[in-house]
Amino acid sequence: MSAPSPSTPTPVSAPTSDSAPTPVSAPASVSAPTPASAPTSGTGPSGVPTVADLLAFARRTAEDPVLIASLPLDPEGRTWLRLKGPGGSEAWLIGWPPGTGTGWHDHAESMGAFTVAVGTLREYSLAARLPSDGWKSIELDEAVDRTRELAAGQGRGFGLHHVHEVLNESGREHAVSVHAYYPPLPRIRRYTRTGAVLRLEQTERPEDWQ
C-alpha cells in the first residue's frame, strides 16, 4: 500500500516522512517479469525488522481501539497519522472514505505490511517481479493478477518491488488500516494500467509527501 500522497489524502497532522510516494526514465525494452519471491519472515539481525515483524506490528496496532478512534475521518479524502514503527521502520494509520484507493504503485526497495482495523479493503497485486529500473512500460504475462479481500483483523506482508493497488470498494463505510515499511520509503513508483500494459508514470520521493 502506498504512503500517503499529497495529491489525495488529507493530513490530520503534518507527516514528517503508504498505500501512501520526479521525472521518469526514458522508454526501454525489458524482458517479461519473473515470479516474485515470497516475503521474508523470521527475526532480522541486529533488530532490523522483517516482513513478519512489520505485519505483527500492524496487527497489534490495529487492535488498539483508542488509537484507531483518534484518527478523524474525512468523507472527501484519505486521512493519516504518522506512527513510530518497529526497528526504525516507517508506519502510518490511514483512513479510507468509501470508494477511495491508491492506484497502482510499488514501494521500490522497501518491504512492507498492512492490516485492516475497520471495514474492508481489497488489494489487487501482481505475482511478478518487475525490473527495478530502466523501463517506461511493460506488457505483463498472463495469470499474474491476484486479488484478496481483507476484513478487519486481516493483513498481509510483501517483499521488495511489490506492485499493487488498495481500494475501499464499500459504497457506505470508511475503512481504517495500519501500514509499516522498512527501510523507510526511499521512493514510490506510480503506474497506470491498460489491459496487460503497465506504464510507469511518476516516481515520488520523501520530499514529495513530507
N, C-alpha and C positions, 0 to 999 in steps of 0.2 A: 504494500500500500504505500502511497506516496506521502512524504511530508507535506504539510500544508503549503499550497501555492498561493502567492499574493494575489492572484487573479480570481480566486474562487472563494476560499473560506474567509470568514470574518474573525480576526483575532480577538480573543477575550482579554488576554494580556499579551503585551508585545513579546513575541518569541525572541530568544537570544541566539537561535540557530538559523508525512507521511505521504497518510496514502499521503503538507504532504511532504523545491525542485527546484545564451550567447550564441553566437553564430554556429551553425553545424558544418560538418566536414563536407567536402565535395563528394559527388557520387562515386561509388566504386563497386566493382563486381565482387561478389563473395560466394563462397560455397554454401550448400544447403546446411541448415542448422543440424547439430548433432544432439542426441538426447541429453537433457540436463541431469547432472548428478544429484543424488539425494542430499538434503541439507545435513550439515554437520551436527552431531549430537554429542552429549557427554560433557565432561568438565574440562574447560580450557586451561592452558598453562598460565601460571602467574596471575590468576584472577581474570584473564581475558575471557569474556563471555562467549559461549557457543550459542547456536540456534536454540538448543534446548533450554539454556539459561534465559534467553530472551523471551521464549514462549512461557516459561514458568513465571517470569516477572509479569508478563502481560496478563496471565491468568489470575495471579494473586491480586494485581492492581484492579482488575475488572470486578473483583469480588468485594471491593471497598465501597459500600453504599454512600458514605459521606463524601468521598472524593467524586464519585460519579455524579452525585446530586449537585456538586459545586460548579459544574460546567453549565453556564447559561446556554440555552438552545435558541437559535435564530431560524425562523421559517424561511429566510431568504438565502442562506448560505451556511456552509460548514463553519463551525467554531472550534477552537482548540485551546488547550493549556499545555505548556511545556512541562515535562516531568523529569526527574532525575532517574535515569536508567541504571542497571547494574554494570559494574566494571567500566564506567566511563562511556556507556552507550547513550545514544540519543533516544528519547522517548516522548510520546505525545498522547494526550487524551483528546479524542476528536468526536465532535457531534455532527451527525449527518441528517439534514432535513429530508423528508420524503422526496424521492426522485433525483437525488444528487449522487455524483460519483467522481472518480478521479480521472477518467480517461486512461488510455494505455500508457504505461510507463515502466521503467525499472529503476533500481537503486544502485546501479553500477557496481562498485566494489564493496558494497555493504550487504551483509546478510541481515535478515530481519524476522520479525514475528508479529502477529497481532491477534487479539482476542476480542470478541464482541461482548459488551457488558449489558447493552439494552437493545432490543429489537433484533433485526436480522440483516445481514449483509450478504451479497453474492459476489464471489470472486471468479472472474474469467482469467485464465492464465494459459501460457504456452509451455508445453512439455518439451522444450528445446532450449539449447544454449546458443545464443546468438554471438557472432563475432563481437569482441569488446569495442572495437573502434574501426574506422576506415570505411564506413559504408553509409549510404543515404537511404536506400530501400532494398528490400529483400523479399523474395517470394517464399512463403512458408511451405514446408512439406505438409502432406495430408495427415490428418489424425493427430495434430499437435495440440489441438484445443482441449482444454479442461475447464470444468466449471464445478463450483461447490457452493452450497448454501450454508452459511454459518449463523446459527441462532445464539442467543445469549448463553455464555459459558463455553462456547466453542471457539477454537482458534486454529492457527496454522503457522508453521515456520517455513522459511525458504532461504536458499543459498544465494550466492552472488549472481548478478545479472538475471534475476528472476523477472520476467516480463508479465505484467498482469494489469487488470483494472478492477476496481472495487466499487460496488454500487449499493445504494439503498433503494431497492425497487418497490418498496412499500408506497402506496398512494396516500397513507394517512399518518404513519408513525415515524418518529425520529428513531435513529439508531445511535448508539454511543460505543466507541471501541478504544482499545489501548494498543499502541504500536511502539516497538522498540527496534533500533538498528545499531549494528556495530560493524565496522567503526562508524562514528558519527558521519552522516551522509556527506560525501565529498561532492556528489553531483546527482542529479536526477535527469534521466533522459526520457523525453515525452514523444509519443508516436501517434500517428493516425493509421487507421487500417481500412483498406478497401478489399473485401474478399480475402484472398490469400496474400495480398501485398501489404507489408508493414513498412511504414515510411518514418524515418527519424525527422522530427520537426523542430525540436528545441532541446538544448541542454541547459539545465539550471544548476547554479552553484549556490553555496550557502548565503552569499551576499544578496542573492535574489529573493530570499524569504526571511532574512533576519529583520 
